[in-house]
Amino acid sequence: MGGSNTVAGEKCRQLPMVVMLACAAAFPGTVRAAPQTFNTALPVAAGEILLREQFLYKSVSDDPDPLDRDIDVFGAVSVLGYGVTGDFTLFGALPFLNKDLDLTLPGVGRDTTGFGDARLFARYTLFQKDMQGRNFRIAPFAGLELPTGDDDDRDGLGTLPRGLQLGSGSWDPFFGVVTTYQTLDYQFDAQAGYQANTRDKGFAFGDTYQFDASFQYRLWPRDLGAGVPGFLYGGLETNFLHQEKSRLAGGIKDVNSGGDTLFFSPTLQYVTRRWVLEAVVQVPVAQDLNGSGVEDKLTVRAGFRIAF
């Protein structure tokens, strides 16, 4: 099946742009609109490589603690996907981050820069139904977060806090399922995922549960016609994250960790046959954190995808 999909994809790329969307709805050999804050069930063609690069800025503030902690994160996340077959895809993701912590105390600031924890995972299309101008897919995924980031970084004040470290130091499995329904005019994606965070040096971050949804709608051109170089999509994504309390030595729970956060995220994507430009702004609309947990304020992501 993977070989036939690749041939069909090559034929797809030879067609006028007016029918590129209709062809893409049936075959995986072209780039399409996709969620920007989570994965999609749309396949990567057999033997094809997909590169996604996202640059990000994240602000964490609104600290109830008198220290008035303010954390800024700058960085980039590189993702590679490889289509083993038309149904089975391997992914790898590696972040490079700068984390900066400012306190109310005069002259007190702490920061660290480097690679974070890598994530390796596989996704398999368990169910697919291709119809004229639309398709539906269900794809479970599973993987492992590797401790490639520094988890024992220090400065003149000593070891950095756990939340400021680039890595967790632990090997953390995760799994979930993602579904995609795509038509010529719009696309809907939904995902549910779980990550079990294991112990390192007697400490473990709380396990996380995540539920995501994305709606993408073609804004331009409104009417399909010849000679169109690409398509502009607007969308809205929502992400709900529940994190359990972190576990200290002896199984004691950290009362100032974990909680619930709900994000709404407007998106824009410009999609061509082989590449995509994209941007998203994640805004927390509801947060219920435990104890003195610091709330998210804003996350901005912008980047591109290229298929080889």
Secondary structure, 3 states (H helix, E strand, C coil): CHHHHHHHHHHHHCCCHHHHHHHHCCCCCCCCCCCCCCCCCCCCCCCCEEEEEEEEEEEEECCCCCCCCEEEEEEEEEEEEEECCCCEEEEEEEEEEEEEEECCCCCCEEEEEEECCEEEEEEECCEEEEECCEEEEEEEEEEEEECCCCCCCEECCEECCHHHCCCCCCCEEEEEEEEEEEECCEEEEEEEEEECCCCECCEECCCEEEEEEEEEEEEECCCCCCCCCCEEEEEEEEEEEEECCCECHHHCECCCCCEEEEEEEEEEEEECCCEEEEEEEEEEEEEEECCCCCEEEEEEEEEEEEEC
